[in-house]
Amino acid sequence: MNYKGTPAAIMSEPLVQPNESPLPLKRNFPVFRLMGGNLISFVGDQMYLLALPLLVLEITGSPLSMGLVAALERLPLLAQPFMGVFTDYFNRKKILIACDLGRFLLLIGTALLYFFSLLTMMELSCTAFFIGVFSQIYNTCQFASVPKLVRKEDLQLVNSINSSLFNTAVFTAPAAGGIVISLMNPGAALFMNGLSFLAALCAVVSLPLPMSREEVSGRAFMKDVKAGFDYVWSMKPILFTNAAMFFSVFGTTLFLTMLVFHLKQVIRLDAVQIGWLLSAGGLAAILGSITSSFVRKHLTYRSILFAGSIIGGGSIVLFGYADSYVWLLAGNAIGTFAASIQSPCILTIRQKLTPDRLLGRVQATSRFLTWFTMPFAAFLAGILADSFGTGRTILTAGVIVILSSFFYLHRSLGNKALL
């Protein structure tokens, strides 16, 4: 590792070697294959997010158990700094393939256990934990891989397209998952999710990803972990978006952990109605992702992120108060629209301000700093819902997200010429 310790020295290094220049986006078929594979796995993920709480509800009927399973799934976040070094040291293509293969085997195995009436909370908890491990490694590795596949000037657009594809899955998959679960069972949704990772694996195999430059560096492991923290601390736009995300993610985790439980047990919706409600949010998120690149041309990151966070937190508060299907639809749609405008901006800030050799560590460090409370928040959601109800838990989540918005007002995010 050749970390010089100063942002100026690091930013002077090219993100892509001259002989490795990616193609213009319209002819960049590798990145389109990657995004196509992402779309398929995103669809499966949305079915998983609907099936998992319904499986917990079927086995235990306890919101506290849902909090425990959600906490286990998020526990691997605590190892993010080490995952970042791992991503920067080893061949990223092989890491992506291994993660897709691992998730395929896990979900197919869990679905088979359910089909033969052998699935218990122990197996479900283990599946949730290891899905979390593979997903965290995969997400960090993919983030670090994208700048090697596209030109720097295409990053914002590619992140917006990828976010749009994710939100397309959010739009289509929950409704489809609700129908699958209604006609068959949650195990069928898990099985389909497993197959989606097999399809994503095939897309990754075709990617022209080179070996990481860090693979043979031989530097001390902990020193490399520290490099990620040092860089995040020195780069204020990354630092303050992370500070905002720390509180926002905590509140959002409280909300999402109890979302399906609230709709099922309190509002008394069935799986199909829940699926359509979540899909409506996905439609709004597609519009938000499409809007993100356009809005960025006219507004600073500070304005976009602050407004998005205020609106998103307010939508969660509305969701907590709402007891009619129409208002629940509105709350979910407003929140996903706001979040989908913010997400490409945060990703682009990190990618453009970080050199290639530190991308894995900076992303992993940022995810650790913003997400390390997620296991606690998920478990706390179960405790709060058990004691005070899911509605009050969701209201609390919304207030926390609103308060997190003020970190986005830092002056480092207010320069319109940023990036």
C-alpha angles and dihedrals in degrees: 000000000000101000108165096193099234129089092223093056092046095046090054090067118090115251090215127033113244093244091051099055110151122234123260109278097252089059097035099110096165092063090047090053089051092050091046090054089047091054092054093048091044089058090052092047092056090053089050092051089054096041098047099064090041090054091050090048091050094049101039112001088215127128087202089060089050089053090051094050092046090049091052091050090053097041093092087067087081089068094053097113090056091045088055093056089045089053093050094045103048139048105287094205092058091048092053091049093048092050094050091047092049093051091047092054094043096052096042089050093048091048091052090051089053093048090055093044091245099116116116133170089265094061092040091051092049091049092050091050097049093042084056092051095051093041094052093049092045095049093049092046094048092049089054092046100054096072088056090056101045138042117261092246090055097053098093092048094045091049089049092049092048090048089049090053090050090051090047086059090048087052099048108025105059092054090046090045091050090053092047092049092045093050096038125359144280090270090066089056090052091050091052090048089054091053090051090061090052089056091047090051090057090054093050092051090066096053119115095223115158126217113279114260089229096058096099100027095112094202122149111284097225091048088057091050089052091052090066093051092045093053095047090050093050096046104071099193089057093042096052096043086053091051091053092045091051092068096031092055091048091055094041091051090055088053100044095045091060099031100100092035090053093049094045103041104026105029091032098224121160125231094267093051091048090049093052091047092053091045091054087057088052091056090054090048091054089055090048093052092049090048094050098078092045094049091048090061090061107030138049121249088249093059094044096047096042095049092043093052094048092049093044093051091047091052091055090052089051090050091053092053098040121100100169126081093236094055092044089053090049094049093049093045094049092049096049091046091055095044093049092056091051100045100067090047094054092046092049093049090056096043097047096044095047128074117233095251091058100039096100093047096044092048092045092046091048092049090048093050093046100036108031092101092055095096090051092044092051092050091043089053089059092049094047093046091048091051106033106013134259094273095062091043090056092047090053089051092054094051091051092052091050092052091049090063095079094072087068090066092076111128093238088072095047099074108105090204092058109135 
